[in-house]
Amino acid sequence: MSETFESQRFGKKVWLTNHAIESMAKRKVTLAEVKRLIEEGEYRAKEGSHGWILHHFESRQDNLVCAAIAIGQAIIVKTVMINWKERDKT
């Protein structure tokens, strides 16, 4: 699997950490799905340069698919999750 690709949406390279690649394999998330997630998913800022990108895939039963990312000179995908829900801040 390629560990980097270009995002048209963000105009930056996307780097997948080893942890992200391992989590993709564990959760059966394909590179094509991650690329679509980055390009079409909803971005939610967390703090600073960190955030989440989430997307619903019609073909998957374990939605939402979410990537924890950091945005700088490149987009770094730290991990990939399924059945994602944002935690309450209370």
ZAMARGU-4260 file (C-alpha; in steps of 0.2 Angstrom, whole numbers, plus 5000, padded with zeros to 4 digits):
<rodrens>
0) 5000/5000/5000 | 5006/5017/4996 | 5010/5028/5011 | 5007/5045/5003 | 4995/5052/4990
5) 4990/5069/4984 | 4974/5078/4990 | 4966/5089/4976 | 4954/5096/4990 | 4968/5102/5001
10) 4981/5104/4988 | 4993/5094/4999 | 5001/5077/5001 | 4993/5065/5012 | 5004/5054/5023
15) 4998/5038/5032 | 5006/5034/5048 | 5011/5016/5051 | 4997/5016/5064 | 4984/5022/5051
20) 4989/5008/5039 | 4988/4995/5053 | 4971/5002/5058 | 4965/5002/5040 | 4969/4984/5039
25) 4961/4979/5055 | 4945/4988/5051 | 4945/4983/5032 | 4946/5001/5026 | 4954/5002/5009
30) 4966/5015/5002 | 4952/5020/4989 | 4940/5023/5004 | 4953/5034/5013 | 4956/5044/4998
35) 4937/5047/4996 | 4936/5051/5014 | 4949/5064/5013 | 4942/5072/4997 | 4923/5071/5001
40) 4922/5069/5020 | 4916/5082/5032 | 4931/5091/5041 | 4929/5095/5060 | 4942/5105/5068
45) 4948/5099/5085 | 4962/5111/5091 | 4976/5119/5083 | 4980/5109/5067 | 4971/5093/5073
50) 4954/5087/5068 | 4944/5073/5060 | 4937/5069/5043 | 4922/5058/5043 | 4911/5051/5029
55) 4897/5039/5027 | 4900/5025/5014 | 4884/5017/5007 | 4893/5001/5004 | 4899/4999/5022
60) 4888/4993/5037 | 4901/5000/5050 | 4898/5019/5047 | 4904/5033/5051 | 4922/5030/5044
65) 4933/5043/5052 | 4952/5048/5051 | 4961/5058/5064 | 4972/5070/5055 | 4984/5084/5058
70) 4986/5097/5044 | 5003/5106/5041 | 5014/5106/5026 | 5005/5089/5023 | 4990/5080/5029
75) 4995/5067/5041 | 4982/5053/5044 | 4986/5047/5062 | 4972/5033/5063 | 4957/5027/5054
80) 4941/5022/5064 | 4924/5015/5060 | 4907/5017/5069 | 4914/5034/5074 | 4904/5046/5086
85) 4910/5062/5093 | 4912/5062/5112 | 4902/5074/5122 | 4913/5088/5129 | 4904/5087/5146
</rodrens>
